[in-house]
Amino acid sequence: MLENDMSRDGVEDVGRMINGRVALHSS
């Protein structure tokens, strides 16, 4: 279960990083 939680958090972090980069490039 711990691994699943960690993986989920990792995916969310990656999504935030990608969204942040897209926002920076867009503006």
C-alpha atoms as an extended CHARMM CRD file, in Angstrom:
* protein
*
        27  EXT
         1         1  MET       CA              0.0000000000        0.0000000000        0.0000000000  PROA      1               0.0000000000
         2         2  LEU       CA              2.8340000000        2.3680000000        0.7920000000  PROA      2               0.0000000000
         3         3  GLU       CA              4.2610000000        1.9020000000       -2.6960000000  PROA      3               0.0000000000
         4         4  ASN       CA              0.8820000000        2.6970000000       -4.2610000000  PROA      4               0.0000000000
         5         5  ASP       CA              0.5650000000        5.9020000000       -2.2330000000  PROA      5               0.0000000000
         6         6  MET       CA              4.1190000000        6.9500000000       -3.1120000000  PROA      6               0.0000000000
         7         7  SER       CA              3.5500000000        6.2260000000       -6.7990000000  PROA      7               0.0000000000
         8         8  ARG       CA              0.3170000000        8.2090000000       -6.7620000000  PROA      8               0.0000000000
         9         9  ASP       CA              2.0570000000       11.2030000000       -5.1460000000  PROA      9               0.0000000000
        10        10  GLY       CA              4.9010000000       10.9240000000       -7.6690000000  PROA      10              0.0000000000
        11        11  VAL       CA              2.4580000000       10.9980000000      -10.5900000000  PROA      11              0.0000000000
        12        12  GLU       CA              0.7180000000       14.0500000000       -9.1320000000  PROA      12              0.0000000000
        13        13  ASP       CA              4.0780000000       15.8180000000       -8.6660000000  PROA      13              0.0000000000
        14        14  VAL       CA              5.0350000000       15.0800000000      -12.2790000000  PROA      14              0.0000000000
        15        15  GLY       CA              1.6610000000       16.3840000000      -13.4560000000  PROA      15              0.0000000000
        16        16  ARG       CA              2.1670000000       19.5880000000      -11.4940000000  PROA      16              0.0000000000
        17        17  MET       CA              5.6590000000       20.0470000000      -12.9520000000  PROA      17              0.0000000000
        18        18  ILE       CA              4.3640000000       19.5390000000      -16.5070000000  PROA      18              0.0000000000
        19        19  ASN       CA              1.3860000000       21.8550000000      -15.9250000000  PROA      19              0.0000000000
        20        20  GLY       CA              3.7240000000       24.4870000000      -14.4440000000  PROA      20              0.0000000000
        21        21  ARG       CA              6.0560000000       24.3010000000      -17.4490000000  PROA      21              0.0000000000
        22        22  VAL       CA              3.1470000000       24.5260000000      -19.8870000000  PROA      22              0.0000000000
        23        23  ALA       CA              1.7870000000       27.5660000000      -18.0250000000  PROA      23              0.0000000000
        24        24  LEU       CA              5.2100000000       29.2520000000      -18.1290000000  PROA      24              0.0000000000
        25        25  HSD       CA              5.6290000000       28.5530000000      -21.8520000000  PROA      25              0.0000000000
        26        26  SER       CA              2.0620000000       29.6620000000      -22.5880000000  PROA      26              0.0000000000
        27        27  SER       CA              2.5600000000       33.0100000000      -20.8630000000  PROA      27              0.0000000000
